Amino acid sequence: MPKDIDIGAPKMTIAVIAIGDAAEALVIRAILENLGALVILHLPGTPDAFLSAPDDKTGDLRFVVISGHGTENCLHFGQYAPELKIEGLVDGCQR
């Protein structure tokens, strides 16, 4: 577990994944860091990058916070250029 350099206290590691506008995720990050957590911010550009974002190679990751918008059946990723082949998106939503 990562330690605080100044006092040697362990810090809880939390991943924040921002989908779309990152402003909300930055506020969440600031709050968590103020509470003493070590925050890893992910800004995935595609749904595939979102699925691989919380890759915990160290084993220290305790929580994942997803900051985004959608509906009951859809996580909204927005629109992509037509020449980009984004699999799994229907009308900008990952179902």
CORVEN-V94664 format. One record per helix or strand of 2 or more residues. SS is the DSSP state (hx for helix, st for strand). FROM is the first residue (numbers start at 1). TO is the last residue. If there is no record, write none. Layout:
SS,FROM,TO
SS,FROM,TO
This chain:
st,13,18
hx,23,34
st,38,42
hx,47,53
st,61,67
st,70,71
st,74,76
st,89,90
st,93,94
